[in-house]
Structures are given as C-alpha cells and as structure tokens.
C-alpha cells in the first residue's frame, strides 16, 4: 500500500512543481503545493456539490426518513465525503511531507479541522442561502473562499506541523 501511495505522490509532485517557477517570487514551494492541491480538491468539491445538488437531490429537500436535509446541505455532505480523503492524501503526502508526526495523529487533527471547516461552511451556507437568498452554488463558492484561509493556517500549524529536529 505504501508503495502505491508513494507512486501517486511521485506522479503528482512533478506535475505541480512544473508550474511553480512563475510563482516563485510570491510564495514558497509548500504554499504553492497547498494552493495547487487545495485548488484541485476545491474543484472536486465544487463539482461534487453542483452535481449532487442539481442532479442527485434535484435542488429539493432530501428526506432521510427520520430527518430531512435541505438540498444544499445534503450536497454539502456529499461534497465533504468525496473531498475529505483526497484532501488528507494531498496534505499528508504532497504538501506537508516534512511532518514526522504519526499518520493517525495527523488524520485525527485533519479530521478535527475539517469538522470545524464543515461547521463553518454549514453556518455560512445557511446564512447566505436562507437569509440572503443567494443561489446555493454561488453561496458555496463564497463560503469556500472564506474557509480556505482558515484551513491553510490550521493545517500548516496544527495538523501537519513539522516537528523540530532533536
């Protein structure tokens, strides 16, 4: 399994790093890798959100039997389920590979930050859609832009914090 993970990492890193030189003056390599992998994961999230909102939930409420979700909230859940494992892989192996922290601790911390991000995303989405009547897909784009800033700082300084050399 580890061999496959490193093969995927070794395939992805040169592609991302190829596009780095024009950005070298404005950001370091780690920040660029975060932006590139996070941007890809964000596109995956927007795509899964849009497709599930529009075609899976048909822009309607989703009745789960004992609980009903509004379509835009159900789509948020689907998007989270799709992007969580991809985001963790990209963060652990592509962006923050210098962290020596145990993988299970990184996963737990990543999950905690993702839960906070999901809650923040949920609250902002509810406010933008239900209070300000912004179309859900546009509201999700605005919300994501707000959450991304917090996420980078938290992931860099908490989930994948490099451990000092002894």
N, CA, C and O of each residue as an XYZ file, in Angstrom:
664
protein
N       0.820     -1.195      0.000
C       0.000      0.000      0.000
C       0.868      1.264      0.000
O       0.616      2.212     -0.744
N       1.897      1.250      0.857
C       2.791      2.412      0.959
C       3.455      2.692     -0.394
O       3.667      3.847     -0.761
N       3.777      1.636     -1.120
C       4.404      1.791     -2.437
C       3.465      2.514     -3.399
O       3.904      3.362     -4.175
N       2.174      2.181     -3.352
C       1.188      2.829     -4.221
C       1.004      4.299     -3.856
O       0.855      5.158     -4.724
N       1.018      4.566     -2.552
C       0.879      5.956     -2.091
C       2.059      6.783     -2.575
O       1.883      7.893     -3.076
N       3.254      6.245     -2.426
C       4.436      6.986     -2.858
C       4.503      7.088     -4.375
O       5.025      8.070     -4.903
N       3.986      6.092     -5.083
C       3.923      6.180     -6.545
C       2.997      7.315     -6.971
O       3.318      8.083     -7.878
N       1.850      7.414     -6.313
C       0.910      8.500     -6.618
C       1.550      9.848     -6.299
O       1.432     10.797     -7.074
N       2.231      9.925     -5.147
C       2.919     11.159     -4.755
C       3.987     11.518     -5.778
O       4.096     12.674     -6.189
N       4.771     10.534     -6.187
C       5.848     10.767     -7.147
C       5.310     11.147     -8.529
O       6.025     11.760     -9.322
N       4.081     10.796     -8.817
C       3.443     11.186    -10.077
C       2.913     12.621     -9.988
O       3.060     13.403    -10.927
N       2.297     12.956     -8.852
C       1.642     14.261     -8.683
C       2.643     15.400     -8.475
O       2.496     16.470     -9.065
N       3.659     15.173     -7.637
C       4.597     16.254     -7.300
C       5.275     16.902     -8.506
O       5.305     18.130     -8.578
N       5.820     16.140     -9.454
C       6.462     16.813    -10.603
C       5.480     17.646    -11.437
O       5.855     18.669    -12.012
N       4.240     17.204    -11.495
C       3.243     17.970    -12.252
C       2.999     19.314    -11.574
O       3.014     20.355    -12.231
N       2.775     19.292    -10.258
C       2.554     20.539     -9.518
C       3.810     21.411     -9.574
O       3.728     22.608     -9.851
N       4.962     20.810     -9.312
C       6.213     21.572     -9.269
C       6.586     22.179    -10.623
O       7.278     23.195    -10.669
N       6.144     21.580    -11.711
C       6.402     22.112    -13.048
C       5.838     23.531    -13.199
O       6.431     24.375    -13.870
N       4.696     23.777    -12.571
C       4.032     25.074    -12.692
C       4.491     26.095    -11.639
O       3.998     27.223    -11.616
N       5.419     25.707    -10.781
C       5.851     26.583     -9.689
C       6.704     27.782    -10.102
O       6.499     28.860     -9.544
N       7.654     27.667    -11.047
C       8.585     28.778    -11.315
C       7.947     30.169    -11.468
O       8.491     31.123    -10.913
N       6.844     30.336    -12.175
C       6.292     31.700    -12.272
C       5.799     32.267    -10.925
O       5.642     33.480    -10.784
N       5.560     31.403     -9.957
C       5.030     31.838     -8.667
C       6.111     31.934     -7.592
O       5.832     32.304     -6.452
N       7.344     31.597     -7.963
C       8.452     31.521     -7.014
C       8.663     32.830     -6.241
O       9.035     32.802     -5.069
N       8.430     33.953     -6.882
C       8.654     35.253     -6.242
C       7.577     35.610     -5.229
O       7.829     36.395     -4.314
N       6.401     35.058     -5.372
C       5.300     35.472     -4.488
C       4.942     34.463     -3.404
O       4.243     34.805     -2.450
N       5.414     33.220     -3.538
C       5.120     32.226     -2.491
C       6.160     31.119     -2.491
O       6.793     30.833     -3.508
N       6.321     30.502     -1.319
C       7.268     29.388     -1.241
C       6.637     28.131     -1.841
O       5.440     28.098     -2.125
N       7.456     27.103     -2.028
C       7.002     25.885     -2.694
C       5.867     25.203     -1.934
O       4.912     24.724     -2.545
N       5.967     25.156     -0.605
C       4.918     24.493      0.177
C       3.575     25.202      0.013
O       2.543     24.549     -0.142
N       3.584     26.517      0.048
C       2.346     27.281     -0.130
C       1.778     27.049     -1.523
O       0.565     26.913     -1.687
N       2.656     27.003     -2.531
C       2.194     26.738     -3.888
C       1.580     25.343     -4.003
O       0.535     25.166     -4.629
N       2.240     24.353     -3.390
C       1.704     22.992     -3.431
C       0.339     22.935     -2.730
O      -0.575     22.249     -3.188
N       0.217     23.661     -1.619
C      -1.071     23.702     -0.920
C      -2.137     24.333     -1.811
O      -3.255     23.830     -1.910
N      -1.777     25.439     -2.456
C      -2.725     26.125     -3.334
C      -3.125     25.239     -4.510
O      -4.299     25.176     -4.875
N      -2.151     24.557     -5.099
C      -2.438     23.707     -6.259
C      -3.267     22.483     -5.865
O      -4.279     22.184     -6.498
N      -2.835     21.782     -4.824
C      -3.587     20.579     -4.431
C      -4.923     20.964     -3.817
O      -5.932     20.299     -4.053
N      -4.934     22.035     -3.030
C      -6.193     22.507     -2.460
C      -7.134     23.019     -3.537
O      -8.346     22.819     -3.463
N      -6.568     23.678     -4.534
C      -7.393     24.152     -5.650
C      -8.021     23.000     -6.417
O      -9.191     23.052     -6.797
N      -7.227     21.961     -6.637
C      -7.773     20.769     -7.304
C      -8.861     20.106     -6.474
O      -9.893     19.692     -7.001
N      -8.623     20.011     -5.182
C      -9.620     19.406     -4.292
C     -10.860     20.300     -4.193
O     -11.981     19.807     -4.078
N     -10.647     21.614     -4.238
C     -11.768     22.536     -4.211
C     -12.623     22.382     -5.475
O     -13.852     22.406     -5.406
N     -11.971     22.226     -6.616
C     -12.722     21.988     -7.854
C     -13.501     20.676     -7.773
O     -14.649     20.597     -8.212
N     -12.871     19.655     -7.210
C     -13.563     18.388     -6.998
C     -14.772     18.601     -6.081
O     -15.849     18.059     -6.332
N     -14.590     19.386     -5.026
C     -15.687     19.677     -4.104
C     -16.811     20.447     -4.771
O     -17.983     20.124     -4.580
N     -16.463     21.474     -5.559
C     -17.492     22.238     -6.268
C     -18.239     21.349     -7.255
O     -19.461     21.429     -7.377
N     -17.492     20.506     -7.953
C     -18.120     19.617     -8.936
C     -19.065     18.637     -8.251
O     -20.197     18.453     -8.699
N     -18.610     18.008     -7.171
C     -19.477     17.054     -6.478
C     -20.666     17.773     -5.830
O     -21.768     17.227     -5.782
N     -20.446     18.993     -5.334
C     -21.543     19.777     -4.755
C     -22.579     20.088     -5.830
O     -23.771     19.840     -5.647
N     -22.115     20.634     -6.951
C     -23.022     21.018     -8.028
C     -23.798     19.816     -8.566
O     -25.019     19.868     -8.710
N     -23.080     18.738     -8.861
C     -23.738     17.555     -9.431
C     -24.738     16.938     -8.451
O     -25.833     16.538     -8.846
N     -24.360     16.864     -7.181
C     -25.297     16.271     -6.223
C     -26.476     17.202     -5.964
O     -27.607     16.732     -5.837
N     -26.241     18.504     -5.884
C     -27.342     19.450     -5.651
C     -28.298     19.450     -6.839
O     -29.516     19.393     -6.669
N     -27.738     19.513     -8.031
C     -28.555     19.664     -9.240
C     -29.196     18.349     -9.690
O     -30.365     18.334    -10.074
N     -28.441     17.244     -9.645
C     -28.910     16.008    -10.266
C     -29.232     14.880     -9.277
O     -30.085     14.040     -9.565
N     -28.580     14.849     -8.148
C     -28.881     13.810     -7.170
C     -30.068     14.214     -6.298
O     -30.994     13.431     -6.084
N     -30.022     15.451     -5.800
C     -31.093     15.927     -4.922
C     -32.104     16.793     -5.662
O     -33.101     17.215     -5.077
N     -31.861     17.063     -6.934
C     -32.774     17.803     -7.802
C     -33.202     19.142     -7.203
O     -34.339     19.580     -7.382
N     -32.267     19.791     -6.484
C     -32.490     21.095     -5.867
C     -33.650     21.085     -4.865
O     -34.257     22.122     -4.600
N     -33.949     19.919     -4.318
C     -35.062     19.792     -3.372
C     -34.545     19.253     -2.039
O     -33.387     18.854     -1.912
N     -35.441     19.256     -1.051
C     -35.102     18.678      0.240
C     -34.905     17.175      0.094
O     -35.533     16.532     -0.747
N     -34.027     16.628      0.920
C     -33.746     15.196      0.900
C     -34.244     14.610      2.210
O     -33.701     14.907      3.275
N     -35.265     13.789      2.134
C     -35.851     13.179      3.329
C     -35.136     11.867      3.606
O     -35.207     10.916      2.827
N     -34.447     11.844      4.737
C     -33.642     10.698      5.133
C     -34.446      9.711      5.974
O     -33.878      8.784      6.552
N     -35.746      9.900      6.047
C     -36.603      9.044      6.860
C     -36.944      9.724      8.170
O     -38.065     10.196      8.359
N     -35.985      9.775      9.069
C     -36.214     10.394     10.364
C     -35.754     11.855     10.385
O     -35.984     12.560     11.367
N     -35.111     12.311      9.314
C     -34.616     13.677      9.253
C     -34.572     14.122      7.801
O     -34.240     13.332      6.917
N     -34.901     15.367      7.553
C     -34.854     15.902      6.192
C     -33.776     16.972      6.101
O     -33.669     17.840      6.968
N     -32.978     16.898      5.039
C     -31.952     17.902      4.766
C     -32.428     18.776      3.621
O     -33.065     18.287      2.689
N     -32.131     20.039      3.681
C     -32.336     20.892      2.513
C     -31.354     20.411      1.454
O     -30.288     19.895      1.791
N     -31.694     20.570      0.192
C     -30.850     20.083     -0.890
C     -29.432     20.613     -0.842
O     -28.480     19.880     -1.107
N     -29.289     21.896     -0.503
C     -27.941     22.482     -0.478
C     -27.098     21.939      0.677
O     -25.872     21.897      0.575
N     -27.736     21.527      1.767
C     -26.998     20.945      2.891
C     -26.643     19.482      2.581
O     -25.540     19.033      2.893
N     -27.556     18.755      1.982
C     -27.272     17.372      1.586
C     -26.115     17.335      0.581
O     -25.260     16.451      0.649
N     -26.090     18.285     -0.343
C     -24.997     18.362     -1.318
C     -23.669     18.683     -0.625
O     -22.618     18.192     -1.038
N     -23.714     19.497      0.415
C     -22.515     19.802      1.188
C     -21.951     18.530      1.830
O     -20.736     18.330      1.842
N     -22.810     17.688      2.351
C     -22.383     16.433      2.971
C     -21.733     15.514      1.935
O     -20.684     14.925      2.197
N     -22.350     15.393      0.771
C     -21.778     14.570     -0.299
C     -20.406     15.113     -0.698
O     -19.453     14.350     -0.857
N     -20.313     16.412     -0.855
C     -19.048     17.031     -1.227
C     -17.970     16.747     -0.180
O     -16.822     16.478     -0.534
N     -18.325     16.805      1.088
C     -17.372     16.523      2.160
C     -16.889     15.076      2.098
O     -15.694     14.815      2.242
N     -17.795     14.151      1.888
C     -17.438     12.727      1.821
C     -16.479     12.457      0.658
O     -15.596     11.605      0.764
N     -16.650     13.170     -0.428
C     -15.778     12.996     -1.592
C     -14.408     13.636     -1.362
O     -13.383     13.039     -1.688
N     -14.387     14.843     -0.805
C     -13.130     15.594     -0.732
C     -12.274     15.299      0.495
O     -11.071     15.561      0.470
N     -12.850     14.765      1.561
C     -12.063     14.512      2.770
C     -10.873     13.585      2.526
O      -9.749     13.962      2.855
N     -11.066     12.393      1.966
C      -9.903     11.509      1.775
C      -8.896     12.062      0.764
O      -7.690     11.890      0.936
N      -9.379     12.717     -0.276
C      -8.467     13.292     -1.273
C      -7.637     14.409     -0.631
O      -6.426     14.491     -0.837
N      -8.297     15.255      0.141
C      -7.598     16.354      0.807
C      -6.559     15.866      1.796
O      -5.466     16.427      1.878
N      -6.889     14.824      2.550
C      -5.918     14.298      3.504
C      -4.700     13.725      2.780
O      -3.562     13.999      3.160
N      -4.936     12.944      1.758
C      -3.827     12.377      0.986
C      -2.925     13.484      0.445
O      -1.705     13.422      0.594
N      -3.525     14.494     -0.182
C      -2.735     15.571     -0.774
C      -1.973     16.349      0.301
O      -0.815     16.714      0.098
N      -2.609     16.601      1.427
C      -1.941     17.336      2.501
C      -0.794     16.536      3.093
O       0.309     17.053      3.272
N      -1.056     15.278      3.395
C      -0.039     14.445      4.064
C       1.142     14.129      3.164
O       2.291     14.232      3.594
N       0.881     13.750      1.933
C       1.948     13.243      1.075
C       2.490     14.245      0.063
O       3.626     14.101     -0.388
N       1.717     15.242     -0.300
C       2.171     16.177     -1.330
C       2.608     17.513     -0.717
O       3.655     18.047     -1.083
N       1.821     18.047      0.202
C       2.096     19.384      0.718
C       2.982     19.366      1.959
O       4.008     20.044      2.006
N       2.589     18.599      2.946
C       3.277     18.629      4.235
C       4.046     17.334      4.491
O       3.969     16.774      5.585
N       4.769     16.867      3.511
C       5.536     15.632      3.635
C       6.672     15.709      4.640
O       7.232     14.682      5.025
N       7.020     16.920      5.071
C       8.120     17.085      6.023
C       7.696     16.826      7.467
O       8.544     16.787      8.359
N       6.419     16.651      7.705
C       5.952     16.398      9.067
C       6.285     14.960      9.457
O       6.024     14.022      8.703
N       6.856     14.805     10.629
C       7.222     13.477     11.127
C       6.197     12.935     12.119
O       6.394     11.872     12.706
N       5.112     13.666     12.299
C       4.057     13.250     13.214
C       3.428     11.947     12.711
O       3.341     11.722     11.504
N       2.999     11.105     13.624
C       2.370      9.834     13.250
C       1.118     10.100     12.402
O       0.376     11.053     12.640
N       0.907      9.234     11.414
C      -0.200      9.389     10.488
C      -1.555      9.440     11.152
O      -2.415     10.222     10.748
N      -1.762      8.611     12.175
C      -3.079      8.596     12.840
C      -3.338      9.898     13.587
O      -4.484     10.332     13.696
N      -2.279     10.527     14.104
C      -2.428     11.823     14.770
C      -2.736     12.897     13.727
O      -3.590     13.757     13.944
N      -2.033     12.840     12.595
C      -2.313     13.775     11.510
C      -3.751     13.631     11.030
O      -4.445     14.625     10.816
N      -4.194     12.387     10.865
C      -5.561     12.138     10.408
C      -6.574     12.684     11.410
O      -7.549     13.327     11.020
N      -6.349     12.433     12.688
C      -7.264     12.933     13.716
C      -7.307     14.457     13.702
O      -8.387     15.047     13.744
N      -6.149     15.094     13.645
C      -6.099     16.561     13.621
C      -6.724     17.109     12.338
O      -7.461     18.095     12.368
N      -6.424     16.466     11.224
C      -7.010     16.886      9.951
C      -8.538     16.772     10.031
O      -9.259     17.665      9.586
N      -9.010     15.684     10.591
C     -10.446     15.470     10.745
C     -11.068     16.552     11.636
O     -12.139     17.071     11.320
N     -10.409     16.890     12.736
C     -10.939     17.926     13.632
C     -11.063     19.266     12.904
O     -12.079     19.950     13.023
N     -10.037     19.633     12.159
C     -10.097     20.894     11.417
C     -11.156     20.824     10.328
O     -11.869     21.798     10.087
N     -11.260     19.681      9.676
C     -12.290     19.523      8.647
C     -13.696     19.610      9.244
O     -14.606     20.147      8.612
N     -13.872     19.088     10.449
C     -15.178     19.197     11.112
C     -15.499     20.663     11.426
O     -16.629     21.115     11.244
N     -14.492     21.391     11.896
C     -14.694     22.821     12.133
C     -15.019     23.523     10.817
O     -15.942     24.335     10.749
N     -14.249     23.203      9.765
C     -14.500     23.802      8.451
C     -15.893     23.459      7.943
O     -16.578     24.305      7.369
N     -16.305     22.221      8.154
C     -17.637     21.798      7.723
C     -18.715     22.572      8.482
O     -19.701     23.010      7.889
N     -18.529     22.740      9.793
C     -19.492     23.505     10.586
C     -19.533     24.966     10.131
O     -20.608     25.549      9.993
N     -18.362     25.548      9.900
C     -18.300     26.923      9.415
C     -18.949     27.034      8.041
O     -19.704     27.969      7.773
N     -18.649     26.076      7.180
C     -19.239     26.034      5.853
C     -20.767     25.919      5.948
O     -21.495     26.621      5.246
N     -21.236     25.037      6.814
C     -22.672     24.833      7.022
C     -23.350     26.127      7.473
O     -24.374     26.527      6.920
N     -22.770     26.773      8.480
C     -23.370     28.002      9.005
C     -23.392     29.113      7.961
O     -24.408     29.782      7.775
N     -22.263     29.303      7.282
C     -22.216     30.341      6.254
C     -23.163     30.032      5.103
O     -23.820     30.931      4.577
N     -23.233     28.776      4.716
C     -24.133     28.375      3.631
C     -25.590     28.633      4.005
O     -26.360     29.148      3.195
N     -25.967     28.275      5.234
C     -27.335     28.533      5.696
C     -27.636     30.030      5.697
O     -28.714     30.453      5.279
N     -26.689     30.820      6.165
C     -26.898     32.270      6.199
C     -27.033     32.828      4.781
O     -27.970     33.570      4.486
N     -26.092     32.467      3.908
C     -26.115     33.011      2.551
C     -27.354     32.559      1.770
O     -27.953     33.357      1.049
N     -27.738     31.298      1.907
C     -28.860     30.777      1.129
C     -30.205     31.147      1.762
O     -31.103     31.644      1.084
N     -30.330     30.901      3.056
C     -31.639     31.046      3.691
C     -31.935     32.455      4.183
O     -33.103     32.832      4.280
N     -30.928     33.230      4.492
C     -31.153     34.611      4.950
C     -30.996     35.627      3.822
O     -31.823     36.523      3.653
N     -29.899     35.465      3.042
C     -29.624     36.432      1.982
C     -30.144     35.989      0.618
O     -30.063     36.746     -0.349
N     -30.674     34.778      0.532
C     -31.278     34.233     -0.690
C     -30.320     34.222     -1.887
O     -30.697     34.536     -3.015
N     -29.081     33.853     -1.602
C     -28.079     33.689     -2.659
C     -28.221     32.265     -3.199
O     -28.414     31.322     -2.432
N     -28.126     32.117     -4.502
C     -28.218     30.793     -5.118
C     -27.185     29.866     -4.472
O     -26.029     30.259     -4.310
N     -27.581     28.641     -4.099
C     -26.693     27.759     -3.327
C     -25.307     27.513     -3.917
O     -24.331     27.469     -3.168
N     -25.192     27.356     -5.207
C     -23.878     27.080     -5.793
C     -22.974     28.312     -5.650
O     -21.787     28.173     -5.353
N     -23.516     29.498     -5.855
C     -22.746     30.733     -5.677
C     -22.386     30.914     -4.199
O     -21.265     31.304     -3.871
N     -23.334     30.631     -3.321
C     -23.077     30.724     -1.876
C     -21.963     29.770     -1.459
O     -21.144     30.112     -0.606
N     -21.925     28.588     -2.046
C     -20.879     27.622     -1.725
C     -19.510     28.131     -2.163
O     -18.521     27.910     -1.465
N     -19.438     28.798     -3.286
C     -18.169     29.361     -3.762
C     -17.680     30.439     -2.785
O     -16.507     30.450     -2.411
N     -18.564     31.332     -2.378
C     -18.203     32.395     -1.434
C     -17.751     31.793     -0.106
O     -16.733     32.193      0.459
N     -18.519     30.833      0.377
C     -18.206     30.177      1.647
C     -16.850     29.491      1.593
O     -16.064     29.589      2.536
N     -16.578     28.808      0.513
C     -15.302     28.100      0.370
C     -14.129     29.064      0.420
O     -13.108     28.766      1.039
N     -14.260     30.192     -0.212
C     -13.176     31.186     -0.189
C     -12.867     31.626      1.243
O     -11.703     31.828      1.591
N     -13.878     31.772      2.057
C     -13.685     32.176      3.452
C     -13.020     31.049      4.245
O     -12.101     31.297      5.026
N     -13.479     29.822      4.049
C     -12.992     28.676      4.814
C     -11.551     28.308      4.443
O     -10.797     27.847      5.299
N     -11.166     28.503      3.196
C      -9.831     28.117      2.729
C      -8.720     28.824      3.509
O      -7.708     28.209      3.844
N      -8.905     30.089      3.792
C      -7.877     30.844      4.508
C      -7.640     30.235      5.888
O      -6.500     29.977      6.273
N      -8.721     30.010      6.626
C      -8.572     29.383      7.940
C      -7.933     28.003      7.818
O      -7.047     27.651      8.596
N      -8.378     27.240      6.857
C      -7.918     25.864      6.700
C      -6.409     25.784      6.488
O      -5.741     24.964      7.118
N      -5.871     26.619      5.618
C      -4.425     26.577      5.360
C      -3.637     26.854      6.626
O      -2.698     26.127      6.952
N      -4.015     27.894      7.334
C      -3.292     28.256      8.557
C      -3.385     27.131      9.586
O      -2.388     26.784     10.219
N      -4.559     26.569      9.750
C      -4.748     25.497     10.732
C      -4.010     24.222     10.333
O      -3.393     23.579     11.183
N      -4.062     23.850      9.066
C      -3.382     22.626      8.632
C      -1.867     22.781      8.773
O      -1.181     21.865      9.228
N      -1.355     23.941      8.380
C       0.089     24.163      8.446
C       0.601     24.197      9.888
O       1.681     23.684     10.181
N      -0.171     24.797     10.775
C       0.295     24.998     12.144
C      -0.222     23.983     13.154
O       0.189     24.004     14.314
N      -1.119     23.094     12.730
C      -1.680     22.136     13.677
C      -1.628     20.702     13.152
O      -0.943     19.860     13.732
N      -2.333     20.417     12.077
C      -2.427     19.037     11.586
C      -1.099     18.474     11.110
O      -0.750     17.337     11.426
N      -0.368     19.266     10.357
C       0.866     18.774      9.741
C       2.067     19.611     10.178
O       3.000     19.824      9.405
N       2.033     20.070     11.396
C       3.100     20.898     11.953
C       4.411     20.112     11.916
O       4.491     19.002     12.443
N       5.436     20.695     11.289
C       6.724     19.992     11.281
C       7.262     19.878     12.710
O       7.203     20.829     13.490
N       7.780     18.707     13.027
C       8.341     18.516     14.361
C       9.790     18.982     14.344
O      10.523     18.685     13.400
N      10.215     19.712     15.378
C      11.598     20.181     15.399
C      12.567     19.010     15.531
O      12.283     18.004     16.181
N      13.704     19.178     14.899
C      14.748     18.142     14.972
C      15.330     18.122     16.379
O      15.560     19.179     16.967
N      15.569     16.947     16.918
C      16.166     16.831     18.268
C      17.660     17.001     18.208
O      18.331     16.935     19.238
